[in-house]
């Protein structure tokens, strides 16, 4: 079956850049791309007792604007080099972005989501946009790739995968990482930052490391053990030193990373993405 990729858009520059990234990342893969725009009506929320109905002027105006934006996106795609392996579909829906994404995953059998790190209305001071945070926090059914605003596509050749080895790994969740690595002949750099400052792994951590190695067998990977530093500093220094093209996080709320995009954690880790993030979920 062909890869089914969901591309949420708010018609921002960042969203368009993420769409182009997805097309390049899966350039050699037969894909169905579903371009999703969730529209709403000014003054209404989905929690309101009364919401605009199809046929009402405000609803129809918002719907038309959404459909016109999707058509513009399709027209822009026609200006890019044609790829016979790729097919495009559009979805326009009155909903919140996260619920629209959830519904699309369920009804279109989506494999992965690719989106920008923030949208058209987001503050420059914020690292991640609200919609990106909500999707990465709430959507557990499939992985998410978040692409920084001005990131120019290069094939991922060096992938950073920070882990604390505190929890075991599952072949299914790591499978998306393995797939992308093999697709682009990339090296997976498993990075452990020594928080306990003893330079050793305990029995549980060693067992989880061994499990990860079993899952990664057949890929080009390397284990790295970094001295105790602030997590954000360690991650960023490693990315710079290895010229990494992608960073991978497991979204597990009981790990010290938790969800990398949750607001308290952004403050704690201070990770300002310069490269695309692949977020894996333990669904």
Phi and psi in degrees as a GROMACS rama.xvg file:
@    title "Ramachandran Plot"
@    xaxis  label "Phi"
@    yaxis  label "Psi"
@TYPE xy
-67.4085  155.36  UNK-2
-68.4009  138.21  UNK-3
-117.38  112.905  UNK-4
-116.267  128.069  UNK-5
-97.2819  131.442  UNK-6
-123.239  88.0134  UNK-7
-67.1621  140.274  UNK-8
-140.544  146.367  UNK-9
-116.456  16.2618  UNK-10
68.3944  20.0885  UNK-11
-84.0296  166.589  UNK-12
-59.936  -41.236  UNK-13
-63.4171  -41.1104  UNK-14
-64.9959  -40.9639  UNK-15
-65.1303  -39.4329  UNK-16
-63.156  -38.5614  UNK-17
-66.6421  -37.8649  UNK-18
-61.6601  -46.1346  UNK-19
-64.1249  -36.3849  UNK-20
-61.7229  -45.544  UNK-21
-61.1149  -42.4888  UNK-22
-62.6383  -38.1078  UNK-23
-75.1715  -42.3908  UNK-24
-59.3073  -39.6097  UNK-25
-105.37  32.441  UNK-26
-59.6006  -32.1207  UNK-27
-101.792  11.1775  UNK-28
-115.975  130.374  UNK-29
-60.7546  124.201  UNK-30
-138.407  145.747  UNK-31
-105.931  117.719  UNK-32
-100.663  126.941  UNK-33
-108.691  109.724  UNK-34
-91.5685  116.958  UNK-35
-111.263  129.546  UNK-36
-125.724  121.841  UNK-37
-98.9054  116.76  UNK-38
-105.342  157.963  UNK-39
-137.399  177.648  UNK-40
-116.533  129.393  UNK-41
-54.5115  130.25  UNK-42
92.5512  -10.4821  UNK-43
-115.512  147.416  UNK-44
-126.28  164.494  UNK-45
-67.9154  -15.183  UNK-46
-88.3461  -9.0796  UNK-47
-60.9491  149.056  UNK-48
-65.0309  -37.5161  UNK-49
-116.083  127.082  UNK-50
-121.061  152.466  UNK-51
-63.9349  142.605  UNK-52
-103.601  153.007  UNK-53
-53.3114  136.053  UNK-54
102.181  -26.4764  UNK-55
-75.0048  146.111  UNK-56
-55.3775  -45.8542  UNK-57
-64.8336  -40.3574  UNK-58
-63.9026  -48.6575  UNK-59
-64.8979  -36.4359  UNK-60
-64.5094  -44.0168  UNK-61
-66.3952  -39.6687  UNK-62
-64.2681  -44.1239  UNK-63
-63.1026  -40.733  UNK-64
-62.6835  -40.8481  UNK-65
-63.5467  -47.8838  UNK-66
-66.4628  -35.7874  UNK-67
-67.0788  -38.3007  UNK-68
-64.3752  -40.6849  UNK-69
-65.4413  -38.0887  UNK-70
-66.2743  -38.2244  UNK-71
-61.5224  -40.3149  UNK-72
-62.5437  -43.0903  UNK-73
-62.3288  -39.1922  UNK-74
-64.946  -38.7844  UNK-75
-65.6447  -37.2034  UNK-76
-63.2018  -31.6698  UNK-77
-68.1088  -19.6929  UNK-78
-81.0622  -15.0614  UNK-79
-83.6228  159.415  UNK-80
-55.6695  133.83  UNK-81
-70.4904  138.703  UNK-82
-123.951  108.439  UNK-83
-63.4703  -13.2689  UNK-84
-82.3473  -9.65737  UNK-85
-109.835  136.733  UNK-86
-125.487  147.632  UNK-87
-122.908  140.536  UNK-88
-135.2  151.42  UNK-89
-119.79  148.296  UNK-90
-132.888  121.018  UNK-91
-118.162  126.683  UNK-92
-149.078  144.809  UNK-93
-84.8516  104.54  UNK-94
-173.034  169.764  UNK-95
-72.7795  157.85  UNK-96
-62.6097  -45.9792  UNK-97
-65.868  -38.7788  UNK-98
-71.8191  -35.3004  UNK-99
-63.92  -39.9991  UNK-100
-64.7315  -45.1231  UNK-101
-59.3424  -43.6698  UNK-102
-66.4462  -39.8181  UNK-103
-64.5767  -40.2926  UNK-104
-59.3883  -44.7448  UNK-105
-69.0428  -40.2402  UNK-106
-92.2453  -20.106  UNK-107
-112.469  3.74865  UNK-108
54.2929  53.5244  UNK-109
-71.7024  138.979  UNK-110
-91.3369  -38.7029  UNK-111
-156.248  151.194  UNK-112
-110.523  135.493  UNK-113
-124.837  125.647  UNK-114
-150.836  169.669  UNK-115
-78.5466  162.534  UNK-116
-74.7954  -23.5667  UNK-117
-157.549  164.021  UNK-118
-107.493  -162.198  UNK-119
-70.7351  -28.4602  UNK-120
-102.043  3.60568  UNK-121
-80.3519  145.522  UNK-122
-65.7654  140.333  UNK-123
-65.8755  -21.0777  UNK-124
-76.9287  -17.929  UNK-125
-89.3636  139.292  UNK-126
-73.3847  -43.1159  UNK-127
-125.623  146.608  UNK-128
-77.8908  158.921  UNK-129
-58.6232  -45.3712  UNK-130
-64.2593  -39.7018  UNK-131
-63.4728  -45.051  UNK-132
-59.5185  -47.6801  UNK-133
-61.4683  -42.057  UNK-134
-67.2288  -44.6489  UNK-135
-69.6672  -28.4294  UNK-136
-78.116  -40.7064  UNK-137
-102.071  -25.9141  UNK-138
-90.3045  115.938  UNK-139
-111.411  -6.26639  UNK-140
-76.4792  -25.0828  UNK-141
-154.462  162.248  UNK-142
-72.9628  164.678  UNK-143
-130.148  134.784  UNK-144
-108.332  123.949  UNK-145
-109.374  126.109  UNK-146
-109.994  124.242  UNK-147
-60.0272  157.452  UNK-148
-54.593  -50.7553  UNK-149
-108.715  22.0643  UNK-150
-70.3109  123.902  UNK-151
-90.5795  128.224  UNK-152
-59.6463  130.346  UNK-153
-133.959  144.973  UNK-154
-60.3798  133.563  UNK-155
-65.9424  119.244  UNK-156
-114.568  -27.7595  UNK-157
-126.567  114.444  UNK-158
-111.744  127.71  UNK-159
-95.0102  131.461  UNK-160
-129.726  87.5127  UNK-161
-69.6275  139.669  UNK-162
-151.742  152.094  UNK-163
-105.383  0.595356  UNK-164
58.922  19.4466  UNK-165
-78.0339  -24.0293  UNK-166
-129.563  154.324  UNK-167
-74.6602  164.685  UNK-168
-107.33  154.951  UNK-169
-119.402  136.189  UNK-170
-58.354  -37.8316  UNK-171
-63.6207  -46.918  UNK-172
-69.6434  -38.2408  UNK-173
-74.528  -17.6028  UNK-174
-56.6231  -35.2975  UNK-175
-66.7141  -39.0358  UNK-176
-63.8217  -47.0394  UNK-177
-59.4417  -41.5786  UNK-178
-61.1454  -47.6368  UNK-179
-66.5282  -40.3133  UNK-180
-61.3859  -45.9375  UNK-181
-68.434  -34.9243  UNK-182
-60.873  -34.3277  UNK-183
-117.783  15.7834  UNK-184
50.6866  45.5554  UNK-185
-93.2999  154.609  UNK-186
-96.5903  131.672  UNK-187
-94.4628  118.197  UNK-188
-102.474  104.288  UNK-189
-82.4701  117.978  UNK-190
-113.452  117.235  UNK-191
-110.563  123.525  UNK-192
-98.7323  124.87  UNK-193
-76.3334  87.2537  UNK-194
-70.085  -29.4624  UNK-195
-83.6387  -7.11494  UNK-196
60.8304  27.916  UNK-197
-113.144  -5.78696  UNK-198
72.6024  14.7684  UNK-199
-133.883  158.433  UNK-200
-101.769  142.583  UNK-201
-81.9345  -178.999  UNK-202
-61.6212  -42.6411  UNK-203
-65.1379  -44.2461  UNK-204
-63.3816  -39.9701  UNK-205
-63.7244  -41.0482  UNK-206
-64.411  -41.2782  UNK-207
-69.4489  -35.7599  UNK-208
-61.9845  -43.6319  UNK-209
-63.1379  -40.5674  UNK-210
-61.9363  -43.3588  UNK-211
-62.4241  -42.3944  UNK-212
-61.348  -38.6655  UNK-213
-62.2594  -41.4888  UNK-214
-67.9783  -36.7383  UNK-215
-83.7015  -1.99967  UNK-216
-56.7065  133.256  UNK-217
97.3378  -8.10213  UNK-218
-106.212  167  UNK-219
-88.1773  106.11  UNK-220
-137.95  160.788  UNK-221
-144.078  139.721  UNK-222
-93.7431  134.841  UNK-223
-124.955  137.257  UNK-224
-121.753  107.652  UNK-225
-99.2395  144.058  UNK-226
-63.6011  161.401  UNK-227
-62.8988  116.554  UNK-228
-141.741  172.398  UNK-229
-59.5783  135.046  UNK-230
-54.8314  -48.4285  UNK-231
-61.5109  -41.1509  UNK-232
-64.9821  -44.0079  UNK-233
-61.2873  -44.3847  UNK-234
-62.1298  -49.5576  UNK-235
-66.1231  -38.9757  UNK-236
-64.3124  -39.9314  UNK-237
-65.2116  -45.3673  UNK-238
-58.16  -43.3806  UNK-239
-67.3479  -42.5191  UNK-240
-69.9328  -30.6124  UNK-241
-100.882  0.0700898  UNK-242
52.6669  49.9469  UNK-243
-69.0426  146.3  UNK-244
-107.598  -6.05363  UNK-245
-160.478  146.81  UNK-246
-125.099  141.87  UNK-247
-119.386  133.867  UNK-248
-127.089  142.264  UNK-249
-88.5721  126.793  UNK-250
-89.8109  90.7233  UNK-251
-128.9  119.954  UNK-252
-67.2287  -19.5262  UNK-253
-91.9379  -0.351469  UNK-254
-91.9361  168.397  UNK-255
-71.5198  -20.6932  UNK-256
-77.6627  -30.5689  UNK-257
53.8636  -134.224  UNK-258
-95.174  122.467  UNK-259
-58.4647  -23.7385  UNK-260
-98.1544  -2.74931  UNK-261
-64.1091  141.458  UNK-262
-55.4326  -44.5598  UNK-263
-61.7158  -33.9997  UNK-264
-75.2335  -33.6235  UNK-265
-57.938  -40.4648  UNK-266
-67.0138  -40.6223  UNK-267
-68.8955  -46.9267  UNK-268
-87.6843  -29.4025  UNK-269
64.987  30.0744  UNK-270
-84.2853  109.36  UNK-271
-99.6988  107.527  UNK-272
-68.531  125.12  UNK-273
-105.945  -14.2057  UNK-274
-130.373  160.889  UNK-275
-60.8559  145.435  UNK-276
-107.141  130.466  UNK-277
-104.585  115.601  UNK-278
-102.16  122.357  UNK-279
-102.578  142.87  UNK-280
-114.604  141.392  UNK-281
-92.6204  66.0022  UNK-282
